[in-house]
Amino acid sequence: MAERAATRVRRSRSLCVMQTSTPFVYPPLDTLKRVANDVWIVDGPLIRFGPPGLKMPFPTRMTVIRQSGALFIHSPTPLMPDLRTELEALGQPRWIVGPNRLHYWWIPDWHRAFPGADVYLAPRIVEQARGRIDFAYRPLDRDQGYSWDTFITTLRVAGSFMTEVIFFHQPSRTLLAADLIENFETEKVPFLWVRGLMWLGGVLAPDGQMPRDMRLSYRGQRAALRQAVKRMIALAPDRIIIAHGRWFESDGTAQLQRAFRWLL
């Protein structure tokens, strides 16, 4: 059963060509936007993702955290020249992080630009990347033992197809997620058929949740997923930054309870 569910997810999620001119995204793109002390987001371009003939639009978002001049780069978006200049004014990338098997596409570009940074990858990214990751990297295979432990808490949420690694920036009380929650705003989705699919998937704002196809890959790990969500709630985040759609600027703990009420 779990393998069939994972196969459905696998077939439904294949990356297509990047798009940049669309109402779905959050301009200005490819520039730092301050969220809290030492925390910034970068809204990136649109990607289309899904089975052939039914590619769904996904706006993208990266998060940057600074600690003593070292930068933690979460789910990288394209490294444009002006963005690189902005980043180097903040500090130097030290950690480049792919938080799940679907968030890796631009990491090779960042690795070439910043060869001194350590690349950390969630499980199965190399398998998913099909040759794009041809350099040394470090696995995100545990919850502790990283050089960022003193200011970022790491929490792996393991599933049969997808393992997503969640991060919590302790000083700002900011939770970083990628696909664990998606929250697409209706006014940014001009096509009724896309809105309908997003509604069916449980990812329309203001009630964005874990996508229903992603839930299938956690069917056999439901108890572990529940425990992971409880740990996230116990961290009491003030805000939650997600990769796709409107992120949650306040009431982070309440948003977790709302988004995972189907599980809790």
C-alpha positions in Angstrom: 0.0 0.0 0.0 2.7 2.5 1.0 4.7 1.7 -2.2 1.6 2.2 -4.4 1.0 5.6 -2.6 4.7 6.6 -3.2 4.4 5.6 -6.8 1.4 7.9 -7.2 3.3 10.8 -5.6 6.4 10.0 -7.8 4.3 10.2 -11.0 2.6 13.4 -9.9 5.8 15.3 -9.2 8.2 15.9 -12.0 9.9 19.3 -12.5 9.3 21.3 -15.6 10.9 24.4 -17.1 11.1 27.5 -15.0 8.7 30.3 -15.8 9.2 34.0 -14.7 6.3 36.2 -16.0 3.2 35.2 -14.1 0.7 36.5 -11.5 1.6 33.5 -9.2 4.8 34.9 -7.9 5.7 37.4 -5.2 7.6 40.3 -6.7 10.1 41.8 -6.4 12.0 38.5 -7.2 15.6 37.5 -6.7 16.2 40.0 -3.9 16.6 39.9 -0.2 13.5 40.7 2.0 14.1 41.1 5.7 11.9 38.9 7.9 13.5 39.3 11.3 16.9 39.9 12.8 19.4 37.9 10.7 16.6 36.3 8.7 15.7 37.1 5.0 13.6 35.5 2.3 14.1 35.6 -1.4 11.1 35.0 -3.6 12.1 33.2 -6.8 10.5 32.4 -10.1 7.7 30.1 -11.0 8.3 26.4 -11.7 5.8 24.0 -13.2 5.6 20.6 -11.6 3.4 17.6 -12.1 2.5 14.8 -14.5 2.7 15.4 -18.3 -0.2 17.6 -19.5 -1.0 18.7 -15.9 1.9 20.8 -14.7 1.0 22.8 -11.7 2.4 26.3 -11.0 4.6 26.7 -7.9 6.1 30.0 -6.8 9.5 29.4 -5.1 11.1 30.9 -2.0 14.5 30.7 -0.4 15.4 31.6 3.2 18.7 33.1 4.4 19.9 33.0 8.0 23.0 34.8 9.2 25.1 33.8 12.2 28.4 35.7 12.8 28.8 36.5 9.1 28.1 32.9 8.0 25.0 32.3 5.8 22.7 29.4 6.0 21.0 29.0 2.6 17.7 27.1 2.7 16.1 25.8 -0.5 18.1 27.9 -3.0 16.5 29.8 -5.8 18.4 31.1 -8.8 21.6 32.9 -8.0 21.3 36.1 -10.0 24.2 38.5 -10.1 22.4 41.2 -8.1 21.3 38.7 -5.5 24.9 37.5 -5.1 26.1 41.0 -4.5 23.4 41.5 -1.8 24.4 38.2 -0.1 28.1 39.0 -0.1 27.3 42.3 1.6 25.6 40.2 4.4 28.3 37.6 4.8 29.5 34.4 3.1 27.4 31.3 2.4 28.7 28.5 4.6 25.8 26.0 4.4 23.7 25.3 1.3 20.7 23.1 2.2 18.3 21.0 0.1 15.5 20.2 2.6 13.8 17.5 0.6 14.2 15.4 -2.5 12.4 18.0 -4.7 14.3 21.1 -3.6 17.7 20.7 -5.2 17.6 22.2 -8.8 19.7 25.3 -8.3 22.1 23.8 -5.7 24.8 23.0 -8.3 24.9 26.6 -9.3 25.4 27.7 -5.7 28.0 25.1 -5.2 30.0 26.3 -8.2 29.7 29.9 -7.0 30.6 29.2 -3.4 32.9 26.1 -3.4 33.9 26.7 0.2 30.3 26.2 1.4 29.2 22.8 2.7 26.2 21.3 0.8 23.7 19.4 2.9 21.1 17.2 1.2 18.0 15.5 2.4 17.6 11.8 1.7 17.0 10.7 -2.0 18.0 14.0 -3.6 20.9 12.4 -5.5 18.4 9.7 -6.8 15.9 12.4 -7.8 18.6 14.7 -9.3 19.7 12.1 -11.9 23.3 13.3 -12.2 22.9 17.0 -11.4 24.6 16.3 -8.0 28.1 15.2 -9.1 30.1 16.7 -6.2 30.7 16.0 -2.5 27.9 16.7 -0.1 26.9 15.9 3.5 23.7 14.0 4.4 20.9 15.4 6.5 20.5 12.1 8.2 20.1 13.0 11.9 18.5 15.7 14.1 21.7 16.8 15.9 25.5 17.0 15.3 25.5 19.9 12.8 27.7 23.0 13.1 24.5 25.1 13.3 23.1 23.3 16.3 23.7 26.3 18.6 21.3 28.5 16.7 19.2 26.2 14.5 17.2 23.2 15.6 17.0 20.4 13.0 14.0 18.0 12.7 13.7 15.2 10.1 10.2 14.2 9.1 10.7 10.8 7.4 8.2 9.4 4.9 8.3 6.4 2.5 8.8 8.7 -0.6 9.7 12.0 0.9 11.8 13.0 3.9 11.6 16.7 4.7 14.0 18.3 7.0 12.5 21.1 9.1 14.7 23.9 10.6 13.9 26.2 13.5 15.9 29.4 13.9 16.0 29.8 17.7 16.8 33.5 18.1 13.9 34.7 15.8 11.6 31.7 16.5 11.2 31.1 12.8 10.3 27.7 11.4 11.5 26.8 7.9 9.5 24.3 5.8 9.5 23.4 2.1 6.6 21.3 1.0 5.2 20.1 4.4 2.7 23.0 4.1 1.6 24.8 1.0 -0.6 27.9 1.0 -1.7 29.3 -2.4 -3.6 32.5 -2.5 -6.7 32.5 -4.7 -6.2 36.0 -6.0 -2.8 34.9 -7.4 -4.3 31.9 -9.2 -6.1 33.2 -12.3 -7.2 29.8 -13.7 -10.3 28.2 -12.2 -9.2 24.7 -13.0 -5.9 25.3 -11.1 -7.8 26.7 -8.1 -10.0 23.6 -8.1 -7.0 21.2 -8.1 -5.4 23.2 -5.3 -8.7 23.1 -3.3 -8.8 19.3 -3.8 -5.2 19.1 -2.7 -5.9 21.0 0.5 -3.4 23.8 -0.2 -5.6 26.9 -0.8 -5.0 29.9 1.5 -6.0 30.8 4.1 -6.2 27.1 5.0 -3.1 25.7 3.4 -2.0 22.3 4.7 0.2 19.4 3.8 -0.7 18.4 0.2 -3.0 15.4 0.1 -0.7 13.6 -2.4 2.2 14.1 0.0 0.1 12.7 2.9 -0.1 9.4 1.0 3.7 9.0 1.2 3.4 9.2 5.0 0.6 6.7 5.4 2.9 4.1 6.8 4.6 6.6 9.1 1.5 8.4 10.4 2.5 8.0 14.1 6.0 9.3 13.4 4.6 12.2 11.5 2.3 13.1 14.3 5.2 13.1 16.8 7.2 15.3 14.5 4.4 17.8 14.2 4.0 17.8 18.0 7.7 18.6 18.3 7.3 21.5 15.9 4.4 22.8 17.9 6.4 22.5 21.1 9.0 24.7 19.6 6.4 27.5 19.6 7.4 29.3 16.4 6.3 32.9 15.9 6.3 32.5 12.1 6.6 29.8 9.5 8.3 30.4 6.2 7.3 27.9 3.4 8.5 27.5 -0.1 5.2 27.7 -2.0 2.5 30.3 -1.5 1.8 32.8 1.3 4.0 32.2 4.3 2.8 32.8 7.8 4.1 36.0 9.3 2.6 35.5 12.8 0.8 32.9 15.1 3.1 30.2 13.9 2.1 27.7 16.6 -1.6 28.2 15.9 -0.9 27.8 12.2 0.7 24.4 12.8 -2.3 23.3 14.8 -4.6 24.4 12.1 -2.7 23.0 9.2 -2.3 19.5 10.9 -5.7 19.3 12.6 -6.4 16.3 10.2 -3.5 14.5 11.8 -3.6 15.6 15.4 
